[in-house]
Amino acid sequence: MIDSGNTTWLLVSAALVMLMTPGLAFFYGGMSRAKSVLNMMLMSFASIAIVSVLWVLVGHSLTYAEGPGALNHFIGGFDYVGLTSLIGEIEPAADDGSGGYPLLVDAGFQMMFAVITVALISGAIADRAKFGAWLIFVPVWALLAYFPVAHWVWGGGWFELIGIGDAGVIDFAGGTAVHINAGAAALALTVVLGRRKGFGVESMRPHNLPFVLLGAALLWFGWFGFNAGSAYAADATAALALVNTQVATAAAIIAWMLVEKLRYGKASALGFASGAVAGLVAITPAAADVTPMGAIAVGLVSGALCAYAISWKFKFKYDDALDVVGVHLVGGVIGSLMIGLVAASAANGADGLLYGGGIDLLVVQLIAVVATIVYSFVVTWVIAKIIDLVMGFRIPEEVETNGLDHELHAESAYAFEELDELEGAVSSPTPPGGETASSQAKA
């Protein structure tokens, strides 16, 4: 029997998570330079189109179906290819009568996770990637990196086999599968594509901070579906995840802006937005396993450390253009590991080290984190290297200089030339005699 309340919440949550990718497009677009903003936004929107179709074809099946024999713990099988077999199928109700949602709702909900995970990577390679190469990278990376890791976490993969004592891996809504996976992939791409022309020398400040704030707001709003929706029910777990998401994000903003004030003397709008995303990332794996006080701790630690982590690119000379590594990789690691410290049985049945639970949970979390980083980095590096050898992944220098919007898409986000001409016509109107005001002055 279908539980209409739970089904409605999952439908709403899926819509909220879908909104996150356009929000990401605004967030990344605002952080980009004016001459490449459309290209940056299109990389996110293209991910929506490609991954959505791929998810129906094989993605959901490779993530959630039982895999073939010995490969089952690494990758799923083909039972759900095309999703036709899920039409009309209902998730069995739990012992308390809850549950009972159509399995196709779950497929749609998880589709949105796959979409935004791939889109997250694009920010690291802003201003220098061929759009055609990105369109090839998206489905290949989803097939070889996202679907396997998502299977490890949620589909009966080998993460379920990791256990020390009573401790098993905890990843409520995607700290490993989404954020660490995307962040490690972003780092690998920066290695393959190299640094932007002028990196560390020229100013590459965000061109539109209102876009950045709008994008952060849309991400924050959508994240309630991302985290609270992962309860798969309109219940107490969803309520805890929602509250934890809010307070962790708020705490991360406070910590990030304090770090900015201490380091630079001023707090910034970009810092506010980046701190919000850092908090959202970090609380994702822990949203249902810490108390609200624990969520505040997760937010404070992630906001402070990510604020420092974004400057590592200058020290180690990798060009993470829009701080995907510093926010998503580092934030995902912090959130996943802090479960081992501040998880509480008062939340969801497990105690971390600081609650007397011992070190076992922290160790299994560390194993999952390291495995995800290594696998995602290596697979991404190989994919990117092959694409680079076959068709070239990086744009020519003159295209980078002129701007990707004009050179790759024959468009411009801002009609500067037309505005200049219009302003000139308004400031120098033609008088009745046909001569301009300037020519009369010369006469």
Secondary structure, DSSP 8 states (H G I E B T S, - for coil): ---HHHHHHHHHHHHHHHHHHHHHHHHHHHHS-GGGHHHHHHHHHHHHHHHHHHIIIIIHHHHHS--SGGGGGTS--STTTTSGGGTT-B----TTS----BHHHHHHHHHHHHHHHHHHHGGGGTTTB-HHHHHHHHHHHIIIIIHHHHHHHHSS-GGGG-EETTEE---SS-IIIIIIHHHHHHHHHHHHH---TTTTTS----S-HHHHHHHHHHHHHHHHHHHHGGGSSSSHHHHHHHHHHHHHHHHHHHHHHHHHHHHHSS--HHHHHHHHHHHHHHHTTTTTTS-HHHHHHHHHHHHHHHHHHTTHHHHHT---TT-HIIIIIHHHHHHHHHHHHH--HHHHS---GGGT--SHHHHHHHHHHHHHHHHHHHHHHHHHHHHHHHT-SB--HHHHHH-HHHHHHS--SS-HHHHHHHHHHHHS---TTS--HHHHHH-
